[in-house]
Amino acid sequence: MPSSDSLLVTVAVFVLAGLVKGVVGLGLPTIAMALLALVMPPARAAVLLIVPSLVTNVWQLRPWSTLGPLLRRLAPMQVGVCAGTLVGAWVLGAPMGAWATVSLGVALVAYAAWGLSGARLTVGPVAESRLGPWVGALTGFVTAATGVFVIPAVPYLQALGFEREELIQAMGISFTVSTLALAAGLYVNAAGAGTQLGQSLLMLLPALIGMQVGQWLRQKLSPVLFRACFLVSLMLLGMHMVAREMLAG
């Protein structure tokens, strides 16, 4: 059972991560894994992430009327996500130790640099049919290594030319599948003990409170400015994680 100080820190992290997701539509696993990895092993942080990530991403799947066609379109990518995550979990084991922390730091820096660059790719229908499974598999492998599932899934989904609401729903699909695949990978590696999954359930309420506040803030703040601050913070945090492990080594 975590100490009271550790519990307060963990609750605060999930409130903050939920707030970010409420404002910009993503970032809960990224923020949670990045901050929790500073105070606990990445494998434990990944287990705590499972329930809050799954519930908030299922919520993001709405509207249900448009879910079916989008699921069919993204199915090859999601098959790749499942395969890549399970293979990664089998090859790498649960996210743990300095290697996982450095990998997570590098993933955060890469994601932030991509977002800040303003770069946009365009993927046509023919390329989508070929790239989808491979992008999914690579996303799954990164997920198994770091517990974060935005690279390269989010840049790829942005390149498919979705409208804003379609993109949010598409990210919800990808994040939901990634969360379930990560949970399966952690189970295979015996990293998801029942006690820790119970603690993950406890973190759902802080995440939902943060998400509700974030949705309210979305109406008050410039999403563009908030997203820029979010990405800069991720880059600095990722650089700190890599530097800390390198100096420790």
N, C-alpha and C positions, 0 to 999 in steps of 0.2 A: 504494500500500500504506500503511495507516495506521501512525502511529508506535506504539511500544510502549506509551506512556502512553495514547494514544487507544484502542488495542486493549483495554487493561486496563479502562478506563472503560466501553467498550461491553460487554465480557463481564460486568462487575459489574451493568450496567443490565439485561441479559437474565436474569441470575440473580435479581435482585430482582423483575423483571416476572413471571418464571415462578413465583416464590414466592407472589406475590399471587394469581395465577391458581389455584395449587394450593389456596389457602385459601378464596377466595370464588367461584371458578368463572369469573371474568372479570378483565379488567384488564391482560392482557399487552400488547396493542397500545397501550392508553391510557398505561400507565406508560412503555413503551419509547419511544413517540413524544414524550411530554412531556419526558423527561429527555434523550434524544438530540438533540432540537431545540435544546437549550441549547448543544450543542457541535458541531453539524454542520447542514448544510442539511436542511430537512424532507424533500426529495425523496430524499436519500441514506438518511436514517433510515427512510423508508417502504420502500425496497428491502431494507434489512437485516432488516426485519420479516417479509418474505414467508414464508420457509421456517419459522422458529420458530412463527409464527402459524398457518400452514396445518397443520403436523403436530400441534400441541397441540389445535387445534380439531377435526381429524379424530378424534383420540383421544377428544374430548368427545362425539362423535356416538353412542357406545355407550349403551345396548344396541342391537345391530343389529336385534333382533326388532321393536322399536317404531319403527324409523327410517322405514319406508315410509309408514305412515299420516300421520306427522307431516310428512314431506316433501311429501306431496300437499296437506295442509292449508295449509302455508306457501308453496307454490309461487308463488301470485300475488305475495306480498311479495318473494320472491327474484328473480322476473323484474324487479320494480321496482328492486331493489338493483342488478342488473346494468345495467339501462338508465340509472339515475341516475348510477352510477359512470362509465360510458363517456361519457355526455353531459357530465358534469362534467369528466372528463379532457380531452375535446375542447374544451370552452369555456374551461376555466381553465388547462389545461396541468398539468404535474406539480406537486405541492405544493412551493413554493419561496418564498424571500424573506420580507419582513416581513409581507406580507398573510397568508400561510399560517400564520406563527407566531402572529399575532394571532387568526386564526380558530381555531387549535387551542386557544389560551388561553381564548377565549370558550366553545368547546365543552366544555372541561374544567370551567370554572366552572358552566356550565349543568347538566352531568351531575351534578356534586357537589351543587349546590343541590337538584336534584330528589331525589337519593338521601337527603340529610339531612332534607328536608322530611317524609319519610314519606308523601308523597302517593301515592295509588293510584287509577288509573282502572279502569273496567270497560268492556270492549268485547264486545258481544254478537255472535252469529253473523251477523246481517244487516249490522251495522256493520263487522264483520271483512272480509266479502267486498268491501265498498266501500273501506275504508281501507287494506287490506293493500298493494296496489300503490303507493299514494301514499306511505305510510310507508316502503316499500322504496325508492322513487325518491328521497325526501328523504334517507334514510340514505346512499344511494349518492352523492348530490351532496356531502354533508358529508364522506364518505370521500375523494372526489376532492380536496376542498379541504384536508383536514387529515391524512389517513392514519388517522383514528380512526373506528370504525364502531359506536359504542354509542348515538349520538343520531340519531334518536329510537327506534331499534330496541329497545333494552332496556326503556324504559318501556312501549312498546307491547306487547311480548311478556309483560311482567308483567301487563298489563291483560287478557290473554286467559284468565286463570284457570287456568293450568297448575299441576299439582302440582310439588313441588320438583325431582324428577328429570326430569320432562317439560320444565320451564323450562330446566334446564341443557342438555338435549339440543337444545331449540329454539334457544337461544343459540349452541350449537355449529354448528347448521345455518346460521344467519344469519352468524356470524363466518367460517365456511368459505367461503361464497359471496362474502362481502365481500372476503376475502383474495384469492380467485381473480380477482374483478372488478378489484380494485386492481392486481394484478399485470398484468392485461391493459391497464389504463389507463396504467401506467408504461411498458409495452412500446411502446404506441402513441406515447408521448411520448419514447421513446428514453432514459428515465431509468433503465432496468434493465440496465445493461451487464453482460456475463458475469462480469467480475471482481467486481462488487458482489454479484451473485447467489451467487457462490462464497463471499463473506464472509458472506452471509446463512445459507448452509448451515453455516458454522463456528459461528454463533451458536445453532444448534439445541441442541447439547449443554449450554451454560450454561442455556438456557431449561428444558430437561428436568430438569436437576439442581435448579434452583430450584423447579420444579413438584413434584418428588418431595418436597423439603423442606417445601414448603407443604402438601402433603397430610398429611405427618406432623404439622405444626404445627396443622392443623385439628383434630386429636384433642386437642390440649393447650390451645388458646386458645379464647376465646369468639368465634365468627365475627361476632357482632353488634358487639362492641367493635372487632375488627380492621377490619370494614367501615367503621365510623364514622371510625377513624383514617385509613383509606385515602381516604375521601371528603374529609375535611378537608385532607389533604395535597394531593390533586388540586386543590382549590379554591385553596389558597395558591400552588401551582405555576402554575396558570392565570393568577391575578392577577399573579404576578411576570412571566410571559411577556408579557402585555398591557402592563403598566406599563413594562417594559424597552424594548419597541418604540416605545411612545408617547414616552418620554423621548428615545430615540435619534432619533426623527423630528423 
